[in-house]
Amino acid sequence: MRHALGVLGVLAAGVLLAVSAAMNWRFGFSLSRTEFDGQIYGAASAAADCTKALVPFFFFAAWAVPTFEQQKKIARICKKMASGSRLKGQRRHVPLLSQEARQ
C-alpha cells in the first residue's frame, strides 16, 4: 500500500509538472514577435519550470556529499548571509547623515 501511494504521488507530480511546463511554454510563446522567438521563449519557460522541480534533488545530492564538518561550515555561512541580509534591510530606512553632521 505504501509503495502504491508513492508511485501515485510520483505520477501525480509528473502530470502537474507536464501541465505546468506546457502552460509556461504557451505563455513564453505568446510573448514573442516571431515564431522562432516564440519557440525560444517557450522552451526557456518550460525548462525553467522543470528546473524548479528538480532543484530540491540537486540540493540534496550536493548536501549528501560533504562531511559533517563541511555541512556545519556551510550552515554557518548561510546563517551569516541571512543575518547580513536582514541587517541590510533594517539599515535601509535609516536616514543618511547630512554634510554638516559628518564633519
C-alpha positions in Angstrom: 0.0 0.0 0.0 2.8 2.4 0.9 4.6 1.7 -2.3 1.4 2.2 -4.4 0.8 5.6 -2.7 4.4 6.6 -3.5 4.0 5.6 -7.1 0.7 7.5 -7.4 2.4 10.6 -5.8 5.2 10.5 -8.3 2.7 10.1 -11.2 0.6 13.0 -10.0 3.7 15.2 -9.6 4.8 14.2 -13.1 1.4 15.2 -14.5 1.4 18.5 -12.7 4.9 19.2 -13.9 3.9 18.4 -17.5 0.9 20.6 -17.4 2.8 23.5 -15.7 5.6 23.2 -18.3 3.0 23.3 -21.1 1.3 26.3 -19.7 4.6 28.1 -19.2 5.6 27.2 -22.8 2.4 28.7 -24.1 2.9 31.9 -22.1 6.5 32.2 -23.2 5.4 31.6 -26.8 2.8 34.4 -26.5 5.4 37.0 -25.5 7.3 36.8 -28.9 7.0 38.7 -32.1 8.2 36.0 -34.4 7.6 32.2 -34.4 11.3 31.5 -33.8 11.4 33.8 -30.8 8.3 32.1 -29.5 10.0 28.7 -29.7 13.0 30.1 -27.7 10.9 31.8 -25.1 8.6 28.8 -24.7 11.5 26.4 -24.4 13.2 28.6 -21.8 10.0 28.9 -19.8 9.3 25.2 -19.8 13.0 24.4 -19.0 12.9 26.8 -16.1 9.7 25.2 -14.7 11.3 21.7 -14.9 14.5 23.0 -13.3 12.5 24.4 -10.4 11.0 21.0 -9.8 14.4 19.3 -9.8 16.3 21.8 -7.6 15.5 20.1 -4.3 17.0 16.9 -5.6 20.1 18.8 -6.7 20.4 20.4 -3.2 20.0 17.0 -1.5 22.7 15.5 -3.8 25.1 18.3 -3.1 24.4 18.2 0.7 24.9 14.5 0.9 28.5 14.7 -0.4 30.3 16.9 2.2 31.4 15.6 5.5 29.6 16.6 8.7 32.2 19.4 9.4 31.8 20.8 6.0 28.0 20.8 6.4 28.3 22.7 9.7 30.6 25.3 7.9 28.0 25.7 5.1 25.2 26.1 7.6 27.2 28.8 9.4 27.9 30.6 6.2 24.2 30.5 5.2 23.2 31.8 8.6 25.7 34.7 8.4 24.5 35.6 4.9 20.9 35.5 6.1 21.6 37.7 9.1 23.6 40.1 7.0 20.7 40.5 4.6 18.3 41.2 7.5 20.7 43.9 8.8 20.9 45.4 5.3 17.1 45.6 5.1 16.9 47.2 8.5 19.5 49.8 7.6 17.7 50.8 4.5 15.3 53.1 6.4 18.0 54.9 8.5 18.3 58.5 7.3 21.7 59.4 5.9 23.8 61.9 7.8 23.8 65.4 6.4 27.0 67.0 5.3 27.2 69.1 8.5 26.8 66.1 10.7 29.7 64.3 9.1 32.2 66.9 9.9 
